[in-house]
Amino acid sequence: MTASLPWLGLGLSANLDARAVPNPWALHARHPDLFDFVEYSAPLHLAQARAQAPLMQVLEENLSALPAVFHPVHLNLHGPELAPKPALAALDAHLRAVGSPWVGNDVGWWHHQGGAFPGYLYLPPPLDPAGLTDAVVHAQHVQAHLHVPLLLENPAFIARRGPMHVLDFMAELHARTGCGLILDLGHLLAFQLTAGLEPTAALDGFPLEAVLELHLAGGAVAARGHRRFYFDDHTQPVQGALFDLLEAVLPRCANLRAVCFEGDGHPPERAAATLRRLRRAVPFARDPVEWPAPPPPEKAKLSGEARHWRAFEALYGERNVEGDLEGHRAETDYRLAVLAEALDRALPLTRLLAAGTRAQLLAFGRSPELRNFFDGTGRELGQCFAAFVRRQLRERPDPGREAVLAFELWALAQLTRTDPALASGVCVATFPSNLGEVLFAAAAVRRHVIGRAWGSGLWEPGALEVVAQAAARAEPGPWTVALRRADPGVTAVDLDPALLEVLRLAQAGTPFHKLAQEPRTAEAAARAERLGLLDPAG
């Protein structure tokens, strides 16, 4: 059965987080001719998307003005297990509800047993016959459960994995599945750089007529010795080479249906400027395209689970590394940085003490506790890291580190009872040890290390020792501290007597305007407002 695919034009991506920028609907309200559709990521189940994605309701209410295309990062197109049939049935119902004319995703292993790889940094398939067959099996399994076409996106590579060129891999994947393609220009540039090729290498002979959508996003290029690597980071500016690639590729994509700017993290007017530039290149209208039905599925099976986990161990723990050793180190460094960022959102002080260096992060990357994150029990990454630290403490006791871990876990638990007299998501609580110096040391060391590294290009891990010293000499409490909900962790604010007094007065019912007017409390009230502890409107 063929599918009639409409022309969508120029789009902007969204992850449906109410605080994320740019907000496509707000931007479209100000600039209604700037782009034509929204491409979004959300859970496969529509009910979960509505519950977990704050802007899902806005998307559904505005479908007549801004059509939507679903691009879920929750859909595996590589990995040791096929997507469960109930999940694919939910995906198909989701697609029907929003009227998405197709669904597309990067060919990668995104999650396992409900646990997404940190930062949604999927593992791409090896570019070899076994990796190709795995991708074929995944794609045909998914497509068989959908009423709209599945589009396959070329994955991002930092290290070389296998002998094939990524364009040859995607061409063969299209030929064997009949699926249309999304050509991500940043991902293509990443492969070309790591392979030492020109940006347009291997495009001659590639089936550009199968490309139904083009992606363009921000990214960073870094040099290591004689090698250059592209890191896919949508919050960064768009590399000039990608605009050149777009100019070279777009006119040759005869069946193109859409061009999407993945502008996550770009301020609205910067996103608008990029969209204006793209608008000059993207046609306003094209006739619908009749896309043929896929061929019958191949009788093939996935390769063994051990092969996939060996790739995981190579990228997160530098075990069983083969082939492109330099590229693997660059990719591991990138993944460890993303892992550290994820841990800092839950247990930042403990992370500095227990995994503040590359070697310590590698130890967590190699640990059974990180593997247990993917065992289907639904544990958070921070919980797995806490288990890793507890095991370390059993093997080598450290009272200071133990106190810091206990404090951060306690602080997270306290935020279940925030005080309505204070700013939203804030509470005041008392801990039995005074870790105020640890808060000060961690903030000071971060500034020092980042500033020195920026100027010298050198990372000084020895500077972290002072945080461990502060933890070791922590004094017995009680220690009263303000806790503020962050995303998704907690920020702790050490309270001096003046700050504690104004917070206690607010809890006793004194309105903010009186605290701000009273000479004795005005300065502390202003500080509490700046720290996000008191709301002037409260």
C-alpha positions in Angstrom: 0.0 0.0 0.0 1.5 3.3 -1.1 1.4 6.4 1.1 0.8 9.9 -0.2 3.3 12.2 1.6 2.5 15.9 1.7 5.0 18.7 1.4 5.7 20.1 4.9 8.3 22.7 4.1 10.5 24.2 6.8 10.3 23.0 10.4 11.6 23.6 13.9 12.2 20.9 16.5 10.9 20.9 20.0 11.3 18.6 23.0 8.0 19.8 24.6 9.7 21.1 27.8 7.9 24.3 28.9 11.2 25.9 29.9 13.2 24.9 26.8 14.0 27.5 24.1 12.9 28.2 21.5 9.2 27.7 22.1 8.0 27.0 18.5 4.5 28.2 19.1 5.5 31.4 20.8 8.0 32.0 17.9 5.4 31.2 15.3 3.0 33.6 16.9 5.5 36.4 16.4 6.7 35.2 13.0 3.9 33.2 11.3 5.7 32.9 8.0 9.0 31.8 9.4 8.4 28.0 9.4 5.7 25.5 8.6 5.7 22.6 11.0 7.0 21.3 14.3 9.1 18.1 14.7 8.9 16.9 18.3 10.1 14.2 20.7 8.0 12.7 23.4 7.2 9.2 24.9 5.7 6.7 22.5 2.5 6.4 24.5 0.2 9.4 24.0 -1.0 9.3 27.6 2.6 9.4 28.8 3.4 12.2 26.4 0.5 14.2 27.7 1.5 13.6 31.3 5.3 14.1 31.0 5.6 16.7 28.2 4.3 20.0 29.3 3.8 21.4 25.8 2.0 18.4 24.4 -1.4 20.0 24.9 -0.1 23.2 23.1 1.0 21.0 20.2 -2.3 19.3 19.9 -4.3 22.5 20.2 -2.3 24.1 17.4 -2.1 21.3 14.8 -4.2 23.3 12.3 -1.7 26.1 12.3 1.5 24.1 12.8 1.4 20.4 11.7 3.5 18.0 13.7 6.0 15.3 12.8 6.9 12.8 15.5 10.6 12.1 16.0 10.8 9.9 19.1 14.1 9.3 20.9 12.3 6.5 22.7 12.4 4.2 19.6 15.3 1.7 19.2 16.4 1.0 15.6 19.5 -0.9 16.7 20.3 -2.9 19.8 19.9 -6.4 21.2 16.0 -6.3 21.6 13.2 -5.4 19.2 10.6 -2.9 20.4 7.7 -4.6 22.2 4.5 -4.9 20.1 2.4 -3.0 22.6 4.8 -0.1 22.5 4.6 0.0 18.7 0.8 -0.2 18.9 0.9 2.8 21.2 3.2 4.6 18.8 0.8 4.0 15.9 -2.1 5.4 18.0 0.0 8.4 18.8 0.8 9.0 15.2 -2.9 8.8 14.3 -3.9 11.2 17.0 -1.5 14.0 15.9 -1.7 13.2 12.2 2.0 12.8 11.7 2.5 11.8 8.1 5.6 9.7 8.9 7.8 8.9 11.9 11.6 9.1 11.8 14.5 8.3 14.1 18.3 7.9 14.1 19.4 4.3 13.5 20.8 3.7 17.0 20.4 1.9 20.3 18.7 4.5 22.5 17.6 2.7 25.6 17.4 -0.7 27.2 14.7 -2.0 29.5 13.4 1.5 30.0 16.8 3.1 30.8 17.9 5.7 28.2 21.6 6.1 27.6 22.8 9.3 29.4 21.9 12.4 27.5 20.1 10.2 25.0 23.6 9.5 23.4 22.6 6.4 21.5 25.0 3.7 20.4 25.2 3.6 16.6 25.4 0.3 14.8 28.8 -1.0 13.6 29.1 -0.2 9.9 29.5 -3.8 8.9 27.2 -6.6 7.5 26.1 -7.7 10.9 25.3 -4.2 12.0 23.4 -3.7 8.8 21.3 -6.8 9.2 20.5 -5.8 12.8 19.3 -2.4 11.5 17.2 -4.1 8.8 15.5 -6.4 11.3 14.7 -3.5 13.6 13.4 -1.2 10.8 11.2 -3.9 9.3 9.8 -4.9 12.7 8.8 -1.3 13.5 7.4 -0.6 10.0 5.2 -3.7 10.1 3.3 -2.2 13.0 2.8 1.3 11.7 0.3 2.8 9.2 2.7 5.6 8.1 6.2 5.3 6.6 9.2 4.9 8.9 12.1 7.2 7.9 15.6 6.1 8.9 18.2 8.8 9.9 21.9 8.4 9.5 23.4 8.1 13.0 26.2 10.4 14.4 29.7 8.9 14.6 32.8 10.1 16.5 34.8 6.9 16.3 35.0 4.7 13.2 33.0 1.5 13.7 33.3 -0.9 10.9 34.6 -0.7 7.3 31.6 0.8 5.5 30.9 4.4 4.7 27.8 5.6 6.6 26.2 6.6 3.3 26.8 3.2 1.8 25.3 1.7 5.0 22.2 3.9 4.7 21.8 3.2 1.0 21.8 -0.5 1.6 19.5 -0.2 4.5 17.0 1.7 2.3 17.3 -0.9 -0.5 16.6 -3.8 1.9 13.7 -2.2 3.8 12.1 0.3 1.4 12.2 2.9 4.2 12.7 6.5 3.2 15.7 8.4 4.6 16.4 11.4 6.8 19.8 12.8 6.0 21.2 14.6 9.0 23.9 16.9 7.7 25.7 17.3 11.0 25.8 13.6 11.4 27.2 13.3 7.9 29.8 15.9 8.6 30.8 14.0 11.8 31.4 10.8 9.8 33.4 12.6 7.1 35.6 14.3 9.6 36.4 11.2 11.6 37.1 9.4 8.3 39.3 12.2 7.0 37.0 12.9 4.0 35.6 15.9 2.3 32.0 16.8 3.5 30.5 15.7 0.2 32.4 12.5 -0.2 30.4 9.4 -1.3 27.3 11.5 -2.2 27.7 10.5 -5.8 25.8 7.3 -6.2 23.9 7.7 -2.9 20.1 7.5 -3.5 19.2 11.1 -2.7 15.8 10.4 -4.2 15.1 8.3 -1.1 15.8 11.3 1.2 12.5 12.7 2.3 13.7 14.9 5.1 16.9 16.9 5.8 18.1 17.9 9.3 20.4 20.7 10.2 21.5 21.5 13.8 24.2 23.0 16.0 27.5 21.2 16.8 31.1 21.7 17.8 34.3 20.7 16.0 37.4 19.9 18.1 40.9 18.9 17.0 43.0 16.2 18.6 46.4 15.9 17.0 45.9 15.5 13.3 42.2 14.4 13.7 39.1 16.6 13.8 35.9 15.5 15.4 32.3 16.8 15.2 30.2 16.6 18.4 26.5 16.7 17.8 25.3 19.3 20.3 22.1 21.1 19.2 22.7 24.0 21.6 25.8 25.1 19.7 25.8 27.4 16.7 25.4 25.8 13.3 28.7 25.1 11.6 29.2 26.9 8.3 30.0 23.6 6.5 26.4 22.5 7.1 25.0 25.4 5.2 27.4 24.5 2.4 26.3 20.9 2.5 22.6 21.9 2.4 23.2 24.0 -0.7 24.9 21.1 -2.4 22.4 18.4 -1.4 18.9 20.1 -1.3 18.5 20.6 -5.1 19.3 16.9 -5.7 16.7 15.5 -3.3 13.9 15.0 -5.8 11.3 13.6 -3.3 12.2 15.9 -0.4 9.2 16.6 1.9 10.8 18.6 4.7 13.8 20.5 6.1 14.0 20.7 9.9 16.2 23.0 11.9 16.9 21.2 15.2 17.4 24.4 17.2 17.2 23.1 20.8 18.7 25.7 23.1 19.0 28.6 20.6 17.5 31.9 21.9 14.3 32.7 20.0 15.8 35.5 17.8 18.9 33.4 17.0 16.6 30.5 15.9 14.6 33.0 13.9 17.7 34.2 12.1 18.7 30.7 11.2 15.2 29.9 10.0 15.2 33.1 7.8 18.4 31.9 6.2 16.9 28.5 5.6 13.6 29.9 4.3 15.5 31.4 1.4 16.6 28.0 0.4 13.6 25.8 1.1 10.7 25.8 -1.4 7.3 26.9 -0.3 5.4 24.2 -2.0 5.8 20.9 -3.8 3.3 18.3 -5.0 2.6 15.2 -2.9 4.8 12.2 -3.4 3.5 8.6 -3.6 5.8 6.5 -1.5 5.7 2.7 -2.3 4.9 0.1 0.2 7.9 -1.7 1.8 9.0 -5.1 0.6 8.2 -8.3 2.6 10.4 -8.6 5.8 13.6 -10.5 5.5 13.9 -13.8 7.5 16.8 -12.6 9.6 17.6 -12.4 13.3 19.5 -10.0 15.5 23.1 -10.7 16.4 23.8 -11.8 20.0 23.4 -9.5 23.0 27.0 -9.8 23.9 28.2 -7.9 20.8 26.1 -4.9 21.8 27.3 -4.8 25.3 30.9 -5.1 24.2 30.3 -1.8 22.3 28.9 -0.3 25.4 31.9 -1.4 27.5 34.2 0.1 24.8 32.5 3.5 24.8 31.9 3.9 28.6 34.7 1.9 30.1 37.4 1.6 27.4 37.3 -2.1 27.5 37.5 -4.4 24.5 38.4 -1.4 22.3 39.2 -2.3 18.7 40.0 -0.4 15.5 39.9 3.4 15.8 41.6 3.8 19.2 42.0 7.6 18.9 38.4 8.0 17.9 37.2 5.8 20.6 39.0 7.9 23.2 37.5 11.1 21.8 34.0 9.5 21.9 34.5 8.1 25.4 35.6 11.5 26.7 32.4 13.0 25.2 30.2 10.3 26.7 31.9 10.7 30.1 31.3 14.4 30.0 27.6 13.9 29.3 27.5 11.2 32.1 29.1 13.7 34.6 26.5 16.3 33.6 23.7 13.9 34.2 25.1 12.9 37.6 25.6 16.6 38.5 21.9 17.1 38.1 21.2 14.6 40.9 24.3 14.3 43.2 26.8 17.1 42.3 28.8 17.1 45.5 29.1 13.4 45.6 30.1 13.3 41.9 32.9 15.7 42.6 34.3 13.6 45.4 33.7 10.1 43.9 33.8 10.7 40.2 35.5 14.0 39.7 38.3 12.8 37.4 38.3 10.9 34.1 39.7 7.7 35.8 36.9 7.8 38.4 34.2 8.3 35.8 35.6 5.4 33.9 35.4 3.3 37.0 31.6 4.1 37.2 31.4 3.5 33.4 32.8 0.0 33.9 30.8 -0.7 37.1 28.0 -3.3 37.5 25.9 -0.4 39.0 25.8 1.4 35.7 24.9 -1.8 33.9 22.1 -2.2 36.5 20.6 1.0 35.3 19.5 -0.9 32.2 18.0 -3.9 34.1 14.4 -2.8 33.8 13.8 -2.0 37.5 13.2 1.7 36.7 15.9 3.0 39.0 17.2 6.5 38.3 20.8 7.1 37.2 21.5 8.9 40.5 20.3 5.9 42.5 22.7 3.6 40.6 25.6 6.1 41.2 24.7 6.2 44.9 24.9 2.4 45.0 28.3 2.6 43.3 29.6 5.1 45.9 28.2 3.0 48.7 30.2 0.0 47.4 33.3 2.1 47.3 32.7 3.2 50.9 32.3 -0.4 52.1 35.6 -1.2 50.4 37.4 1.9 51.6 35.6 3.9 54.3 35.6 7.7 54.1 33.5 9.5 56.7 33.5 12.8 54.8 32.4 11.3 51.5 29.8 9.2 53.3 28.4 12.4 55.0 28.2 14.2 51.6 26.3 11.3 50.0 23.9 11.1 53.0 23.3 14.9 52.8 22.5 14.9 49.1 20.1 11.9 49.4 18.5 13.5 52.5 18.1 16.8 50.6 16.3 15.2 47.7 13.9 13.5 50.2 13.2 16.8 52.0 11.8 18.4 48.8 8.7 16.3 49.1 7.5 18.8 51.7 8.3 22.3 50.4 6.9 25.3 52.3 4.2 27.4 50.6 5.4 30.5 52.6 8.7 30.3 50.7 9.4 30.5 47.0 8.1 27.6 44.9 10.1 24.4 45.4 11.9 25.7 48.5 12.1 24.3 52.0 14.2 24.8 55.1 15.5 21.8 56.9 18.2 20.7 59.4 21.0 18.2 58.8 23.1 16.6 61.6 26.5 17.6 60.1 27.6 21.1 59.0 28.6 20.8 55.3 28.6 24.5 54.6 32.4 24.5 53.8 31.8 21.7 51.3 29.2 23.8 49.4 31.7 26.7 49.4 34.7 24.6 48.4 32.8 22.9 45.5 31.6 26.2 44.0 35.1 27.8 44.4 36.9 24.8 42.9 34.6 24.7 39.9 35.3 28.3 39.2 39.0 27.9 39.6 39.3 24.7 37.5 37.2 26.0 34.7 38.9 29.4 34.6 42.4 27.8 34.6 41.5 25.3 31.9 40.0 28.0 29.8 43.2 30.0 29.9 45.8 27.2 29.8 44.0 24.4 28.1 45.0 22.2 31.1 42.7 20.3 33.5 43.9 20.3 37.1 42.2 17.4 38.9 44.4 17.9 42.0 42.3 21.0 42.8 39.4 18.7 43.9 41.4 17.5 46.9 40.3 20.6 48.9 36.7 19.5 48.5 37.6 16.2 50.1 39.4 18.0 52.9 36.4 20.2 53.6 34.2 17.1 53.8 36.7 15.3 56.1 36.6 18.2 58.6 32.9 18.8 58.6 31.7 19.7 62.1 28.8 18.1 63.9 25.5 19.9 63.4 22.8 20.8 63.6 23.0 22.7 60.3 20.0 24.5 59.0 20.0 24.9 55.2 17.6 26.1 52.5 16.9 23.6 49.8 15.6 24.6 46.3 14.3 22.2 43.7 16.4 22.2 40.6 15.9 20.2 37.4 15.7 17.4 38.6 18.0 17.6 41.6 18.3 20.1 44.4 20.4 23.2 45.2 21.5 23.8 48.8 22.0 27.3 50.2 24.1 27.7 53.3 22.1 30.1 55.6 23.8 32.8 57.7 21.8 34.1 60.7 20.3 37.0 58.7 19.0 34.8 55.9 17.7 32.3 58.4 15.8 35.0 60.3 14.0 36.3 57.2 13.0 32.8 56.1 11.7 32.0 59.6 9.7 35.3 59.6 8.2 34.5 56.2 7.3 31.0 57.5 5.6 32.7 60.5 3.4 34.8 58.1 5.3 38.0 57.6 4.7 39.2 54.0 7.7 39.9 51.7 6.9 43.6 51.3 7.2 44.1 55.1 10.5 42.2 55.2 11.8 44.3 52.3 10.8 47.6 54.1 12.0 46.8 57.6 15.6 48.1 57.9 16.7 45.1 60.0 15.6 42.6 57.4 15.7 44.5 54.1 19.2 43.4 53.0 18.6 39.8 53.9 15.2 39.8 52.2 16.8 41.1 49.0 19.4 38.4 49.1 16.7 35.7 49.7 14.9 37.0 46.6 18.1 36.9 44.5 18.8 33.3 45.7 15.3 32.2 44.7 14.3 31.5 48.3 11.5 34.1 48.6 9.0 35.3 46.1 8.1 39.0 46.3 4.6 38.2 45.0 4.1 35.5 47.6 
